[in-house]
Amino acid sequence: MLSLPQRERRQAWVLLAPMLVMMFLLTAWPLARTLWLSFTDAGLIGDGSAPTWVGSDNFIYALSDADFRAALWRTLYFTFVSVFIEGVIGVLVALLLNQPFWGRSALRVLVILPWALPTIVNATMWRLNFNPDYGSINALLSQLGVIDHYRSWLGSPDSAINAVMFADIWKNYPLITLLTLAALQTIPEDLFEAARLDGASAWRRFRVITFPAIAAPLAVALILRTIDAFKVFDIIYVMTRGGPLDSTKTVSFFVYQESFSYLRAGSGAAYAILMTLICTLLIAIYMLLLLRQRKQGASE
């Protein structure tokens, strides 16, 4: 007869089995299929014959492709700059919304609104705002005297990626704000009162009390945003289609074109696997930094 702990473990595995099967079907199997395709010359349109095994040729081709390397660096620039700005804005807005003032509840609702919008709606809205003929951005900057003539923000390789980043930041900083605000509301007010009585400055109160309390939720938010920003596709597809002159062509857009425009499923799968590995590396770096921060906090 099984002991009670053994029966409980067995029961736990039985209860987890449906979820594990679903995870395998929805995650492991598609990933394994993509990995297999990456070693073949499979195409989306063929003559019905089985794909030919080409080994690592697709990966060698991908890593030697100058356009792919350019798209990778462009994606990393988009990811780290946008996530950094979102983190700064998100924390500052959360600190503001944590203060008592009239209309705070209404302002919290307005802050959530950009994040609640579908990405397609957000991208379409900002594509219209950046329109070189009647966009509100040109009109506003012209009225303020910042520019002396209307510019094609999405039509210039020098400004297109930054314009897309602006739209992405506007939509996604509320996520960091919400998670940070939730953490701020768990801090007892007595700690701040005691720090004020001890003569601690506002910066010292933030560094000693506020930041340790929001560090873990903020790290989770940054990890989520890093993953999301690195695989950005939909906002770029709507706003620029990867142009002009491939200046907004990210890794995800590269995978899309290779697989569905050029109909090369094998090499497209190789690009997708490389993208997955890089994304996994970014997650591992964030997790190591978070673990180190927790160890330092525990030692203090």
C-alpha positions in Angstrom: 0.0 0.0 0.0 1.3 3.4 -0.9 2.2 5.8 1.9 0.2 9.0 2.2 2.9 11.3 0.7 3.2 8.9 -2.3 -0.5 8.8 -2.8 -0.6 12.6 -2.7 2.2 12.9 -5.2 0.4 10.5 -7.5 -2.8 12.3 -7.2 -1.0 15.6 -7.9 0.4 14.2 -11.1 -3.0 12.9 -12.2 -4.5 16.4 -11.6 -1.6 18.0 -13.5 -1.7 15.5 -16.4 -4.4 17.4 -18.5 -2.5 20.7 -18.2 0.9 19.0 -19.1 -0.7 17.4 -22.1 -2.1 20.8 -23.3 1.3 22.4 -22.7 2.9 19.7 -24.8 0.4 20.1 -27.6 0.4 23.9 -27.6 4.1 24.5 -26.9 6.5 21.5 -27.0 5.1 19.9 -30.2 5.1 23.1 -32.4 8.6 24.0 -31.1 9.9 20.5 -31.9 8.2 20.7 -35.4 9.8 24.1 -36.0 13.2 22.8 -34.9 12.9 19.8 -37.4 11.8 22.1 -40.2 14.9 24.4 -39.6 17.1 21.5 -40.7 15.3 21.0 -44.0 14.6 22.8 -47.2 10.9 22.7 -46.6 8.7 25.3 -48.5 5.1 26.4 -48.0 4.3 25.4 -51.5 5.8 22.2 -52.9 5.2 19.3 -55.1 4.1 16.9 -52.3 7.6 15.4 -51.8 9.1 15.2 -48.4 11.5 18.0 -47.4 15.2 17.3 -47.9 17.5 17.3 -44.8 20.1 20.0 -45.2 21.6 19.9 -41.7 22.9 23.2 -40.4 22.9 25.0 -43.8 19.9 27.1 -42.8 21.6 28.3 -39.6 24.8 29.0 -41.4 22.9 31.0 -44.0 21.0 32.9 -41.3 24.1 33.8 -39.3 26.0 34.9 -42.4 23.1 37.0 -43.7 24.0 40.7 -43.3 20.3 41.7 -43.5 19.4 39.4 -40.6 22.3 40.7 -38.5 21.1 44.3 -39.2 17.6 43.3 -38.2 18.9 41.7 -35.0 20.8 44.8 -33.9 17.7 46.9 -34.9 15.5 44.7 -32.7 17.9 44.9 -29.8 17.9 48.7 -30.1 14.2 48.8 -30.2 13.9 46.4 -27.2 16.3 47.9 -24.8 15.6 51.6 -25.5 11.9 51.2 -25.4 11.8 49.0 -22.3 14.2 51.4 -20.5 12.0 54.5 -21.3 8.9 52.5 -20.4 10.5 51.6 -17.1 11.4 55.2 -16.2 8.0 56.6 -17.3 6.1 53.7 -15.6 7.8 54.2 -12.2 7.4 58.0 -12.3 3.7 57.8 -13.2 3.2 55.1 -10.5 4.8 57.4 -7.9 2.6 60.2 -9.0 -0.6 58.1 -8.9 0.4 56.8 -5.4 0.1 60.4 -4.0 -3.3 61.6 -2.7 -4.8 64.3 -4.9 -8.2 65.2 -6.3 -9.1 63.2 -9.5 -6.6 60.4 -8.8 -9.1 57.6 -9.6 -10.0 59.2 -12.9 -6.4 59.7 -13.9 -5.7 56.0 -13.1 -8.4 55.0 -15.5 -6.9 57.3 -18.2 -3.4 55.8 -17.7 -4.8 52.3 -18.3 -6.5 53.3 -21.5 -3.5 53.0 -23.9 -2.6 49.6 -22.6 -6.3 48.5 -23.0 -6.3 49.4 -26.7 -5.7 46.6 -29.2 -2.2 46.9 -30.8 -3.7 47.2 -34.3 -5.9 50.2 -33.1 -2.9 51.8 -31.4 -0.7 51.4 -34.5 -3.4 52.8 -36.9 -4.0 55.8 -34.6 -0.3 56.6 -34.5 0.2 56.1 -38.2 -2.4 58.8 -38.7 -0.8 61.0 -36.1 2.5 60.8 -37.9 1.0 61.4 -41.3 3.2 63.9 -43.2 0.2 65.9 -44.5 -2.4 66.1 -41.8 -0.9 64.3 -38.8 -1.3 65.9 -35.3 2.4 65.4 -34.5 3.5 67.8 -37.3 0.8 70.3 -36.4 1.7 70.3 -32.7 5.5 70.6 -33.3 4.9 73.3 -35.9 2.7 75.3 -33.5 5.3 75.0 -30.8 8.1 76.1 -33.2 10.0 72.9 -32.9 9.9 72.3 -36.7 9.5 74.8 -39.5 8.0 72.4 -42.0 6.0 69.2 -41.9 8.1 66.0 -41.9 7.4 62.4 -43.0 8.3 60.7 -39.8 7.4 57.2 -41.0 8.9 57.8 -44.4 12.4 58.6 -43.3 14.9 55.9 -42.4 16.3 58.2 -39.7 13.1 58.7 -37.8 10.8 55.7 -38.6 12.1 53.3 -36.0 12.0 56.0 -33.3 8.4 56.9 -34.3 7.3 53.3 -34.0 9.1 53.1 -30.6 7.2 56.2 -29.5 3.9 54.5 -30.3 5.0 51.3 -28.6 6.1 53.1 -25.4 2.8 55.1 -25.3 0.9 51.8 -25.3 2.9 49.7 -23.0 4.3 51.9 -20.1 0.9 51.5 -18.3 1.7 47.9 -17.6 4.8 48.8 -15.7 2.8 51.6 -14.0 0.1 49.2 -12.8 2.5 46.6 -11.4 4.7 49.3 -9.7 1.6 51.0 -8.3 0.3 47.8 -6.8 3.7 47.3 -5.1 3.7 50.9 -3.8 0.4 50.4 -2.1 1.8 47.5 0.0 4.4 49.8 1.7 3.2 50.9 5.2 3.0 54.7 5.5 4.6 54.4 8.9 8.0 53.6 7.3 7.9 56.9 5.4 6.8 58.9 8.5 9.7 57.4 10.5 12.2 58.2 7.7 10.9 61.8 7.6 11.3 62.1 11.3 14.9 60.9 11.0 15.6 63.6 8.4 15.8 61.3 5.4 15.6 63.1 2.1 13.1 62.2 -0.6 15.8 60.5 -2.7 17.0 58.5 0.4 13.4 57.4 1.2 13.0 56.2 -2.4 16.3 54.3 -2.4 16.0 52.7 1.0 12.2 52.1 1.3 10.5 52.5 -2.0 12.8 50.8 -4.5 13.4 47.6 -2.5 9.6 47.2 -2.3 9.0 47.7 -6.0 12.2 46.0 -7.3 10.7 42.4 -7.7 7.5 43.5 -9.4 9.4 46.0 -11.6 11.8 43.2 -12.7 8.9 41.0 -13.6 7.3 43.8 -15.6 10.6 44.5 -17.4 11.1 40.8 -18.2 7.6 40.7 -19.7 8.1 43.8 -21.7 11.5 42.7 -22.9 10.1 39.5 -24.3 7.2 41.4 -25.9 9.4 44.1 -27.4 11.9 41.7 -28.8 9.2 39.8 -30.8 7.5 43.0 -31.9 5.7 42.6 -35.2 2.1 43.8 -35.4 2.8 47.5 -34.7 5.5 47.6 -37.3 3.4 45.7 -39.8 0.6 48.3 -39.5 2.7 51.4 -39.3 5.6 50.9 -41.7 5.6 47.3 -43.2 9.3 47.1 -42.3 10.2 50.2 -44.3 11.4 52.6 -45.4 14.5 50.8 -46.8 14.1 48.1 -44.1 14.8 50.7 -41.4 12.1 49.2 -39.2 12.5 45.5 -40.2 12.9 43.6 -37.0 13.7 39.9 -36.5 10.0 38.9 -36.2 9.3 40.7 -39.5 12.3 39.0 -41.0 10.9 35.6 -40.0 7.5 36.6 -41.4 8.9 37.6 -44.8 11.2 34.6 -45.1 8.4 32.1 -44.2 5.3 33.7 -45.8 6.5 36.1 -48.4 9.4 34.1 -49.8 7.7 30.8 -48.9 10.9 29.3 -47.4 9.6 27.4 -44.4 12.9 25.7 -43.6 15.0 28.9 -43.4 12.2 30.8 -41.8 12.1 28.1 -39.1 15.9 28.5 -38.6 15.4 32.3 -38.1 12.6 31.6 -35.6 14.8 29.2 -33.6 17.6 31.7 -33.5 15.1 34.3 -32.3 13.8 31.9 -29.6 17.3 31.3 -28.4 18.1 35.0 -28.1 14.9 35.6 -26.3 15.7 32.8 -23.9 19.1 34.3 -23.3 17.6 37.7 -22.4 15.2 36.1 -20.0 18.1 34.2 -18.3 20.0 37.4 -17.9 17.1 39.1 -16.3 16.5 36.2 -14.0 20.1 36.1 -12.9 20.0 39.8 -12.2 16.8 39.4 -10.2 18.3 36.4 -8.2 21.5 38.4 -7.4 19.3 41.3 -6.3 17.4 39.1 -3.9 20.6 37.6 -2.5 21.9 41.1 -1.9 18.7 42.1 -0.2 18.7 39.0 2.0 22.3 39.6 3.1 21.5 43.2 4.0 
